[in-house]
Every structure is written in structure tokens, then in C-alpha cells.
Amino acid sequence: SPHDAAAAPNGRIFVGNESGDNASVIEGDREVETIETSQQPGGVAATGDGLVGVVSVGETVLEVFDASTLDSLGRADAGEGPTHIVAGPENRFYVTDTSGDAILIYEARPEPEQIGSVSLPGQPYGIAIDPGRGHLWVTVENSLVQFALEGGTLRELARYPTVSKPNTVAVDTASGRVFVADRANGALQILDSQ
């Protein structure tokens, strides 16, 4: 049951297998390795320095791996019910704690450590990052929240009304355009951000 995937700078693609409690490591068009993860891996993200974060939905932890050696750098608690993750500048990971109504912020080195938390009522779920503009985008109930990345914390910039079930958000980092997918009605909402 592949759930999420992320490409590391070394060309490897990491795929979280939610029902398998592992992640597949893909090179080219084949699986070259399988690494054990915490129970029920959900979101996967990779930093520019080759660190791969895997959020466990079952064990509610974040585990970080080295994309080259496949060694685990360790685990950190990931709140009450994490779902998704993105990687940001300075080897930081941002996790939506959907059950805990928060965004959790982590440093990845020398081992994963939570350095911040921002309350976000409304069950934050989808998450996307625009590192060039320094923005983080998060879906909550019927809205999209835009944050500014500010070191170990976030500052809310704006809220936008969205489609009824905004499960997924993506950003075109070239234009800054943001896309929100509606699970309930099969709609796609497009926003031109500031």
C-alpha cells in the first residue's frame, strides 16, 4: 500500500508503504532496497541535503534516514495524529498533526528534534512548501492557511476560503501558484499567491 513518495538529491525515490511498515528505495525503474520504518508510514519528504523524513501514522513518530547510507538518524514524537510532512530549508521538517490541531517543526540533525509547534485548529491535513518565497501552505476545514517560514517558527500571513474538502495542496515554486484538490466534489481550486 504505497502512500507517499519523495525524491532525494541523489536520485533515489523513497516510497512509504503504509500497510507494510517499510519504505521502498527506488533507483531508476526498480526497487533496490526496503528499509524498515515505524508502524504505518504515511508522509515522506526529503531535504536538499539528502535527509528523508517518514511520518508514522500508527506510532505517531517522525523518523529520519540518510538517503545515501539508509541509516536511521533517530525518531521523535510526532504529536497526537500526524498525517503529512514537507521538508524545508536548513534541514527542517514540517508535520501536520491532524488530530492535535497543530503544525510541528523539527530539526533533522544530528537527530530529529521538535523545535516548535504552531496551533492550527481545524484538523490541518494537506501541506506544501515554497522555500524560495519562504511560504508554507496548510489545508484546514474549508480553508487554506499561508504561513511565513521564520526560523524555528511560523507566522500566519493569510487565510483563503477553499473547496469543501481541501485534502491536498501543491505549489508551483516557479510561479507561486497554489493548487487545492477537493476530495468531496472532484474540484481543483487555483490561487495566485502574493
Buried (B, 14 or more C-beta within 10 A) or exposed (E): EBBBBBBBEEEBBBBBBBEBBBBBBBEEEEEEEBBEBBEBBBBBBBBEBBBBBBBBBEBBBBBBBBBEEBEBBBBBEBBEBBBBBBBBEBBBBBBBBBBBBBBBBBBBBEEBBBEBBBEBEBBBBBBBBBBEBBBBBBBBEEBBBBBBBEEEBBEEBBEBEBBEBBBBBBBEBEEBBBBBBBBEEEBEBEBEBE
